[in-house]
Structure formats: structure tokens, C-alpha cells
Amino acid sequence: MLSDEDKEQFRKLGYLIKPAILDRERAAAVAEEIDRYVQVEPGFDGSNIWKYDRLCELVVDPQTLAITDDIMGGSEFTFHHCHAARHDPGLKGIAWHHDYEQIPQTNRSHIQLHVLHYLDGLNGTVGDLLLLPKSHRSVMRRDAMAFMGDQLLPGTVVINDIPPGSVVFAHSALVHARRPQPGGGERKRYFIDIAFMQDGVQWPSYGREGWRETLAKMDRKLHMPNRPKLFSEDAFFDIADGVARIHRRPGSLAMLLPEQPDAERPMSGAIPIVQ
Ligand SMILES: O=C(O)CCC(=O)C(=O)O
């Protein structure tokens, strides 16, 4: 599905843009569903996504899953969350941040992927997506760059001209921002993000409550026997437990971990980054 160049770009830069890969009818059907719940459920946060058929179909879209397989290097992966929103004129920006789920942030051993759908594309009105290439390989707090607001940083890639049905595949540790723009006009800003976690480590759950139920309901509804881990709760620990364990722990958390008798001891004091 992905060329070797695509895979290399994702590995090096942390993102890949696939223009117009969702056909117009699919995109329109998903947008219609979003229009409906914007009215009835403005606080939608994805935890009851199983109620929304078009969004569920998007989560298991064969093309998306095939690209995700390639990005994950063939290892299995698990669904974490799906957010969906219609951005109208006046939308606020979001300062530089990343969305890699890890408590505390210490390494980038496994891939978390954000699949960002822009159903109506981006055209420089309402809001642009800003990406900071290569930043997915640095380890930092999610809000470490927020003090920069949405100012352009050296190397920033501005995404403000992509056709309807475009999808951006971004490593979740890639630092990014949303830059607000006045206007809107005919085209709305429909935005959906779907996150997948690579198999091999346990990840923080999506939210504190109801995540097991969400996964179980998605599993029952979408039934993907050839992807047994896609909606498995075993991929997660409860985020509330993770947060509580580090809360107000001062200093170096390393000494709270059990010793690794066979661990190689680096010659210098430098901490090897697990990439
Ligand atoms: O609206 C966008 O294009 C990006 C939003 C964003 O930064 C996020 O969902 O983390």
C-alpha cells in the first residue's frame, strides 16, 4: 500500500499526507453524520462512537488499516480513540503540542499513530494544520512547546491546501498545532482523528471511565476476527492509575523501578533513547 519512500518519509519526518483518498460519497456520508450529532450531542468525545455507523466504518476502513499496517511495520495495533468535529468560523487555535500517550514521557519505543481526516480538505480558511517534522523522535511532555503558541518555528510545514477527502497520517509524538484563520465560506472544516497503538507495550487508556465498554462495543459491532487485537482492552492500563502513580513524585522516577539484573550499563552517564 505504501511505497518504500512513503515509509521512509514517515520514519524520518513523522508524517505522510494522502490527498483525496476518501471518495466524495463516503466523505459526504460521514460529514452528514457529524452534522447530525453536532445538533443532538455537541459534547461528543468519541466514547460512544459505536452509535455512529459512518464513523465506525471509517475506523475500520480497509485503506486506512492497510496503510496503518505498513506504518506499524506489520505488527498488530489497537484502536485508542476517535474524535470528530465540525469546525465553524471563529474556531480557536491549539498551541504546539503532541498526543503521544505515555506516563511519564520517557521513550518512543513503539508507534502511536494519528489518522487525521479532513473530509472537506483544508483551504486556508477556518484553520491550518502546522507540523514540526522530525519532532516525533524527541521525548518531551505533551505541552512542552505550548509556550510558543502557534508561531511558525524553523522547519514548520503548513498544511492549508489539501483537497476534500485528504488524510494526514502523523506519528502521535509529532509536535503540531492548529493555526486559526478568519473566514470559512462554503467549505466547512470537518476534522476526525483516529488513534492506533502499536502492539508490544501497554498504553494509557482513553479517558478514565467507560473505555473498556467502548472497546467491547466496537469489537462486537465491527467484528474483525483477522485483527484480534484491534479492540482489545489488554493493550491498555487505566490512565487514572498511571497518573496517580507518578503524581507528586519528586526527582528521578528511575529509582522506583525494580533493578534489571542483565541490563547493559552505558559507559557514560548518557541515557540511551529507546526509539
Ligand atoms: O484541527 C487540527 O487540524 C488539528 C487538531 C489537533 O491539534 C489535535 O487534534 O491534536
The ligand as an SDF file (V2000), in Angstrom:
LIG
                    3D

 10  9  0  0  0  0  0  0  0  0999 V2000
   -7.5490   20.6770   13.9180 O   0  0  0  0  0  0  0  0  0  0  0  0
   -6.4910   20.2150   13.5150 C   0  0  0  0  0  0  0  0  0  0  0  0
   -6.1690   20.2420   12.3250 O   0  0  0  0  0  0  0  0  0  0  0  0
   -5.5330   19.5740   14.4850 C   0  0  0  0  0  0  0  0  0  0  0  0
   -6.1180   19.4230   15.8410 C   0  0  0  0  0  0  0  0  0  0  0  0
   -5.1170   18.9590   16.8490 C   0  0  0  0  0  0  0  0  0  0  0  0
   -4.0910   19.5730   17.0410 O   0  0  0  0  0  0  0  0  0  0  0  0
   -5.3780   17.7670   17.6160 C   0  0  0  0  0  0  0  0  0  0  0  0
   -6.4430   17.1610   17.4620 O   0  0  0  0  0  0  0  0  0  0  0  0
   -4.4810   17.3380   18.3970 O   0  0  0  0  0  0  0  0  0  0  0  0
  1  2  2  0
  2  3  1  0
  2  4  1  0
  4  5  1  0
  5  6  1  0
  6  7  2  0
  6  8  1  0
  8  9  2  0
  8 10  1  0
M  END
$$$$
